[in-house]
Amino acid sequence: GDPCLFLDDDERLYLYHGLTNSKPIRGIEVDKKTLTPIGEEKNLMNTNPKLYGWERTGHYNTETKRPFLEGAWMTKHEGNY
């Protein structure tokens, strides 16, 4: 869900998408003209409700089922992603 295209300083284009309650955010480089994948897609991050309490659903974040998060986004600031 919610794909994000990110054009890096070196003019390489990346696609980020995903993060459901069972799948991680994934990323892959894509060709700028054709959007054809370049290389292999990689798992980048997943939910971790035990570590991050805000990743819980329900009233007052009390549900114990794995959360459903979305909205992959990449930004770069002062050389950090």
C-alpha positions as CSV (number, residue, x, y, z in Angstrom):
1,G,0.0,0.0,0.0
2,D,0.8,3.6,-0.4
3,P,3.9,3.6,-2.7
4,C,6.5,6.3,-2.5
5,L,9.0,7.2,-5.3
6,F,12.3,8.7,-4.1
7,L,14.8,10.3,-6.4
8,D,18.2,10.4,-4.8
9,D,21.0,13.0,-5.3
10,D,22.7,10.6,-7.7
11,E,19.6,10.6,-9.9
12,R,18.8,6.9,-9.0
13,L,15.1,6.3,-8.5
14,Y,13.7,4.1,-5.7
15,L,10.2,2.7,-5.0
16,Y,9.1,2.0,-1.4
17,H,5.8,0.4,-0.6
18,G,4.0,-1.9,1.9
19,L,3.9,-2.4,5.6
20,T,0.8,-4.3,6.5
21,N,0.2,-6.3,9.7
22,S,2.0,-9.2,8.0
23,K,4.5,-7.7,5.5
24,P,7.3,-5.2,5.8
25,I,8.1,-2.0,4.0
26,R,10.0,-3.1,0.8
27,G,12.3,-1.1,-1.4
28,I,13.8,-1.5,-4.9
29,E,15.6,0.7,-7.4
30,V,13.6,1.3,-10.6
31,D,14.5,2.6,-14.0
32,K,13.6,6.3,-14.3
33,K,12.2,6.0,-17.8
34,T,10.4,2.7,-17.7
35,L,9.9,2.1,-13.9
36,T,11.3,-1.4,-14.5
37,P,12.8,-2.9,-11.3
38,I,16.6,-2.9,-11.1
39,G,18.1,-5.6,-8.8
40,E,16.3,-7.4,-6.1
41,E,13.5,-6.0,-3.9
42,K,14.5,-5.8,-0.2
43,N,12.6,-6.0,3.1
44,L,13.5,-2.8,5.0
45,M,11.4,-2.6,8.2
46,N,8.5,-4.2,9.9
47,T,6.2,-3.4,12.8
48,N,7.4,-4.1,16.3
49,P,4.6,-3.5,18.8
50,K,6.7,-4.9,21.7
51,L,9.3,-2.2,21.2
52,Y,7.1,0.6,20.0
53,G,3.9,0.8,22.0
54,W,2.3,3.4,19.7
55,E,2.1,0.6,17.1
56,R,-1.0,-0.9,18.8
57,T,-4.5,-0.6,17.5
58,G,-7.8,-0.1,19.3
59,H,-9.1,2.4,21.8
60,Y,-6.3,3.6,24.0
61,N,-3.9,1.3,22.0
62,T,-4.9,-1.8,23.9
63,E,-5.5,-4.4,21.2
64,T,-2.9,-7.2,21.1
65,K,-3.2,-8.1,17.4
66,R,-0.3,-7.0,15.2
67,P,-0.8,-3.4,14.0
68,F,-1.6,-2.4,10.4
69,L,0.6,0.5,9.4
70,E,1.1,2.0,6.0
71,G,2.5,5.1,4.3
72,A,6.1,4.2,3.2
73,W,8.1,7.4,2.8
74,M,11.8,8.2,2.3
75,T,13.4,11.5,2.8
76,K,17.1,12.6,2.9
77,H,18.4,15.3,5.2
78,E,22.1,16.3,5.5
79,G,23.2,12.9,4.0
80,N,21.0,10.8,6.3
81,Y,18.0,8.7,5.1
